[in-house]
Amino acid sequence: MTSINAAPMLTYAWHAWVSVPGEGRAFAHGTVTVPVSFCWDRVTREVGSWLGSQGATGRLADIHLILAPHAGRSH
């Protein structure tokens, strides 16, 4: 029998005002689940990196995180 211990994770809700090429300013929001070992700045960079991969630009200081321990769980 093999046992796999998954790293404990935390979920954050986030929102930010970003710029979208050809569209202007937009309000973006979502959730991100990361290992508990990630510091606040690392989580912000992860969200910023994802936004950049979607073509949006903005400042990391404009990304607001909220610890959301029940996000994505069904009751």
OpenMM code with the backbone's topology and positions (N, CA, C; nanometers):
from openmm import Vec3, app, unit

residues = "MET THR SER ILE ASN ALA ALA PRO MET LEU THR TYR ALA TRP HIS ALA TRP VAL SER VAL PRO GLY GLU GLY ARG ALA PHE ALA HIS GLY THR VAL THR VAL PRO VAL SER PHE CYS TRP ASP ARG VAL THR ARG GLU VAL GLY SER TRP LEU GLY SER GLN GLY ALA THR GLY ARG LEU ALA ASP ILE HIS LEU ILE LEU ALA PRO HIS ALA GLY ARG SER HIS".split()
positions = [
    Vec3(0.0846, -0.1167, 0.0000),
    Vec3(0.0000, 0.0000, 0.0000),
    Vec3(0.0894, 0.1233, 0.0000),
    Vec3(0.0577, 0.2167, -0.0844),
    Vec3(0.1336, 0.3408, -0.0933),
    Vec3(0.0489, 0.4542, -0.0378),
    Vec3(0.1098, 0.5366, 0.0452),
    Vec3(0.0397, 0.6513, 0.1014),
    Vec3(0.1029, 0.7786, 0.0473),
    Vec3(0.0189, 0.8681, -0.0005),
    Vec3(0.0682, 0.9960, -0.0512),
    Vec3(0.0112, 1.1055, 0.0376),
    Vec3(0.0982, 1.1807, 0.0998),
    Vec3(0.0538, 1.2924, 0.1832),
    Vec3(0.0581, 1.4193, 0.1003),
    Vec3(-0.0579, 1.4755, 0.0767),
    Vec3(-0.0649, 1.6001, 0.0005),
    Vec3(-0.0294, 1.7163, 0.0929),
    Vec3(0.0368, 1.8139, 0.0373),
    Vec3(0.0716, 1.9333, 0.1141),
    Vec3(-0.0553, 2.0082, 0.1512),
    Vec3(-0.0622, 2.0612, 0.2745),
    Vec3(-0.1789, 2.1421, 0.3117),
    Vec3(-0.1898, 2.2649, 0.2207),
    Vec3(-0.3114, 2.2992, 0.1848),
    Vec3(-0.3360, 2.4087, 0.0917),
    Vec3(-0.4266, 2.5138, 0.1561),
    Vec3(-0.4154, 2.6368, 0.1054),
    Vec3(-0.5034, 2.7472, 0.1431),
    Vec3(-0.5649, 2.8049, 0.0165),
    Vec3(-0.6868, 2.8528, 0.0270),
    Vec3(-0.7533, 2.9174, -0.0853),
    Vec3(-0.7757, 3.0641, -0.0519),
    Vec3(-0.7429, 3.1484, -0.1489),
    Vec3(-0.7638, 3.2926, -0.1364),
    Vec3(-0.8588, 3.3374, -0.2455),
    Vec3(-0.9487, 3.4275, -0.2115),
    Vec3(-1.0257, 3.4996, -0.3130),
    Vec3(-0.9408, 3.6226, -0.3470),
    Vec3(-0.9474, 3.6682, -0.4702),
    Vec3(-0.8702, 3.7865, -0.5090),
    Vec3(-0.9540, 3.8722, -0.6028),
    Vec3(-0.9191, 3.9999, -0.6075),
    Vec3(-0.9780, 4.0907, -0.7058),
    Vec3(-0.8771, 4.2004, -0.7370),
    Vec3(-0.8898, 4.2560, -0.8571),
    Vec3(-0.7962, 4.3590, -0.9016),
    Vec3(-0.8535, 4.4345, -1.0209),
    Vec3(-0.8148, 4.5606, -1.0324),
    Vec3(-0.8404, 4.6367, -1.1543),
    Vec3(-0.7199, 4.6167, -1.2440),
    Vec3(-0.7436, 4.5765, -1.3680),
    Vec3(-0.6361, 4.5490, -1.4630),
    Vec3(-0.6646, 4.6224, -1.5939),
    Vec3(-0.5648, 4.6276, -1.6796),
    Vec3(-0.5817, 4.6814, -1.8152),
    Vec3(-0.5802, 4.5655, -1.9131),
    Vec3(-0.6762, 4.5672, -2.0038),
    Vec3(-0.6862, 4.4636, -2.1056),
    Vec3(-0.6669, 4.5307, -2.2407),
    Vec3(-0.5647, 4.4871, -2.3178),
    Vec3(-0.5395, 4.5501, -2.4477),
    Vec3(-0.6657, 4.5510, -2.5354),
    Vec3(-0.6972, 4.6672, -2.5900),
    Vec3(-0.8130, 4.6820, -2.6770),
    Vec3(-0.9443, 4.6979, -2.6033),
    Vec3(-0.9431, 4.6807, -2.4711),
    Vec3(-1.0666, 4.6889, -2.3929),
    Vec3(-1.0614, 4.7977, -2.2858),
    Vec3(-0.9434, 4.8342, -2.2403),
    Vec3(-0.9314, 4.9326, -2.1325),
    Vec3(-0.9255, 4.8658, -1.9965),
    Vec3(-0.9743, 4.9377, -1.8956),
    Vec3(-0.9704, 4.8864, -1.7581),
    Vec3(-1.0825, 4.7852, -1.7364),
    Vec3(-1.0527, 4.6851, -1.6553),
    Vec3(-1.1517, 4.5816, -1.6244),
    Vec3(-1.1323, 4.5352, -1.4808),
    Vec3(-1.2408, 4.4922, -1.4193),
    Vec3(-1.2363, 4.4367, -1.2847),
    Vec3(-1.2257, 4.2855, -1.2993),
    Vec3(-1.1225, 4.2286, -1.2411),
    Vec3(-1.1008, 4.0843, -1.2488),
    Vec3(-1.1093, 4.0263, -1.1080),
    Vec3(-1.1579, 3.9032, -1.0986),
    Vec3(-1.1649, 3.8382, -0.9676),
    Vec3(-1.1620, 3.6879, -0.9851),
    Vec3(-1.1309, 3.6174, -0.8788),
    Vec3(-1.1267, 3.4722, -0.8841),
    Vec3(-1.0784, 3.4156, -0.7530),
    Vec3(-1.0405, 3.2883, -0.7563),
    Vec3(-0.9810, 3.2237, -0.6397),
    Vec3(-0.8522, 3.1559, -0.6838),
    Vec3(-0.7642, 3.1379, -0.5879),
    Vec3(-0.6385, 3.0676, -0.6124),
    Vec3(-0.6114, 2.9799, -0.4911),
    Vec3(-0.5710, 2.8555, -0.5163),
    Vec3(-0.5363, 2.7628, -0.4093),
    Vec3(-0.3874, 2.7342, -0.4182),
    Vec3(-0.3192, 2.7552, -0.3069),
    Vec3(-0.1730, 2.7435, -0.3031),
    Vec3(-0.1315, 2.6685, -0.1763),
    Vec3(-0.0085, 2.6153, -0.1742),
    Vec3(0.0416, 2.5523, -0.0514),
    Vec3(0.0468, 2.6540, 0.0634),
    Vec3(0.0246, 2.6075, 0.1854),
    Vec3(0.0281, 2.6972, 0.3013),
    Vec3(0.1651, 2.7615, 0.3188),
    Vec3(0.2670, 2.7049, 0.2595),
    Vec3(0.4025, 2.7603, 0.2722),
    Vec3(0.4219, 2.8881, 0.1899),
    Vec3(0.3293, 2.9186, 0.0978),
    Vec3(0.3425, 3.0394, 0.0165),
    Vec3(0.3130, 3.1625, 0.1023),
    Vec3(0.4046, 3.2592, 0.1003),
    Vec3(0.3808, 3.3847, 0.1707),
    Vec3(0.2831, 3.4699, 0.0884),
    Vec3(0.2314, 3.5742, 0.1524),
    Vec3(0.1334, 3.6646, 0.0898),
    Vec3(0.1856, 3.7181, -0.0431),
    Vec3(0.3128, 3.7604, -0.0446),
    Vec3(0.3715, 3.8150, -0.1679),
    Vec3(0.3783, 3.7101, -0.2779),
    Vec3(0.4085, 3.5869, -0.2424),
    Vec3(0.4159, 3.4798, -0.3421),
    Vec3(0.2785, 3.4546, -0.4027),
    Vec3(0.1747, 3.4555, -0.3194),
    Vec3(0.0384, 3.4357, -0.3705),
    Vec3(0.0024, 3.5491, -0.4662),
    Vec3(0.0370, 3.6713, -0.4285),
    Vec3(0.0095, 3.7868, -0.5147),
    Vec3(0.0815, 3.7725, -0.6483),
    Vec3(0.2068, 3.7287, -0.6447),
    Vec3(0.2822, 3.7083, -0.7697),
    Vec3(0.2200, 3.5982, -0.8550),
    Vec3(0.1698, 3.4920, -0.7923),
    Vec3(0.1035, 3.3843, -0.8666),
    Vec3(-0.0187, 3.4378, -0.9408),
    Vec3(-0.1000, 3.5187, -0.8722),
    Vec3(-0.2183, 3.5781, -0.9359),
    Vec3(-0.1743, 3.6721, -1.0477),
    Vec3(-0.0735, 3.7561, -1.0208),
    Vec3(-0.0226, 3.8484, -1.1226),
    Vec3(0.0292, 3.7754, -1.2452),
    Vec3(0.0970, 3.6645, -1.2230),
    Vec3(0.1482, 3.5852, -1.3345),
    Vec3(0.0338, 3.5278, -1.4178),
    Vec3(-0.0686, 3.4784, -1.3504),
    Vec3(-0.1832, 3.4250, -1.4232),
    Vec3(-0.2533, 3.5347, -1.5029),
    Vec3(-0.2737, 3.6517, -1.4408),
    Vec3(-0.3360, 3.7627, -1.5125),
    Vec3(-0.2546, 3.7991, -1.6368),
    Vec3(-0.1221, 3.8030, -1.6223),
    Vec3(-0.0357, 3.8330, -1.7363),
    Vec3(-0.0489, 3.7294, -1.8467),
    Vec3(-0.0635, 3.6024, -1.8088),
    Vec3(-0.0784, 3.4976, -1.9105),
    Vec3(-0.2110, 3.5087, -1.9850),
    Vec3(-0.3066, 3.5820, -1.9255),
    Vec3(-0.4360, 3.6050, -1.9896),
    Vec3(-0.4375, 3.7341, -2.0707),
    Vec3(-0.3227, 3.8044, -2.0748),
    Vec3(-0.3124, 3.9262, -2.1536),
    Vec3(-0.3419, 4.0533, -2.0771),
    Vec3(-0.3702, 4.0423, -1.9482),
    Vec3(-0.4015, 4.1606, -1.8669),
    Vec3(-0.2727, 4.2164, -1.8055),
    Vec3(-0.2698, 4.3456, -1.7844),
    Vec3(-0.1559, 4.4084, -1.7173),
    Vec3(-0.2078, 4.4884, -1.5987),
    Vec3(-0.1228, 4.5033, -1.5007),
    Vec3(-0.1594, 4.5782, -1.3815),
    Vec3(-0.0424, 4.5804, -1.2858),
    Vec3(-0.0665, 4.6349, -1.1694),
    Vec3(0.0368, 4.6414, -1.0669),
    Vec3(0.0067, 4.5379, -0.9596),
    Vec3(0.1117, 4.4732, -0.9084),
    Vec3(0.0906, 4.3759, -0.8023),
    Vec3(0.0220, 4.4399, -0.6820),
    Vec3(0.0507, 4.5679, -0.6567),
    Vec3(-0.0102, 4.6377, -0.5435),
    Vec3(-0.1614, 4.6522, -0.5602),
    Vec3(-0.2133, 4.6339, -0.6817),
    Vec3(-0.3569, 4.6466, -0.7070),
    Vec3(-0.4326, 4.5150, -0.6889),
    Vec3(-0.3595, 4.4073, -0.6602),
    Vec3(-0.4239, 4.2776, -0.6383),
    Vec3(-0.4538, 4.2649, -0.4897),
    Vec3(-0.5795, 4.2413, -0.4578),
    Vec3(-0.6221, 4.2296, -0.3184),
    Vec3(-0.6599, 4.0846, -0.2900),
    Vec3(-0.6022, 4.0296, -0.1838),
    Vec3(-0.6270, 3.8910, -0.1447),
    Vec3(-0.7138, 3.8857, -0.0197),
    Vec3(-0.7992, 3.7845, -0.0136),
    Vec3(-0.8822, 3.7595, 0.1031),
    Vec3(-0.8746, 3.6090, 0.1300),
    Vec3(-0.8324, 3.5722, 0.2493),
    Vec3(-0.8291, 3.4308, 0.2839),
    Vec3(-0.9707, 3.3763, 0.2781),
    Vec3(-0.9904, 3.2718, 0.2008),
    Vec3(-1.1237, 3.2171, 0.1788),
    Vec3(-1.1203, 3.0650, 0.2018),
    Vec3(-1.1198, 3.0223, 0.3287),
    Vec3(-1.1000, 2.8808, 0.3573),
    Vec3(-1.2084, 2.7895, 0.3027),
    Vec3(-1.3266, 2.8416, 0.2715),
    Vec3(-1.4346, 2.7564, 0.2207),
    Vec3(-1.4625, 2.7751, 0.0718),
    Vec3(-1.3809, 2.8537, 0.0028),
    Vec3(-1.4027, 2.8783, -0.1402),
    Vec3(-1.3890, 2.7473, -0.2175),
    Vec3(-1.4806, 2.7243, -0.3070),
    Vec3(-1.4737, 2.6075, -0.3934),
    Vec3(-1.5230, 2.4787, -0.3309),
    Vec3(-1.5619, 2.4811, -0.2045),
    Vec3(-1.6129, 2.3594, -0.1399),
    Vec3(-1.7658, 2.3574, -0.1481),
    Vec3(-1.8185, 2.2426, -0.1763),
    Vec3(-1.9645, 2.2309, -0.1748),
    Vec3(-2.0083, 2.1846, -0.0368),
    Vec3(-2.1255, 2.2282, 0.0026),
    Vec3(-2.1754, 2.1960, 0.1368),
    Vec3(-2.2594, 2.0717, 0.1359),
] * unit.nanometer
topology = app.Topology()
chain = topology.addChain("A")
for resn in residues:
    res = topology.addResidue(resn, chain)
    for name in ("N", "CA", "C"):
        topology.addAtom(name, app.Element.getBySymbol(name[0]), res)
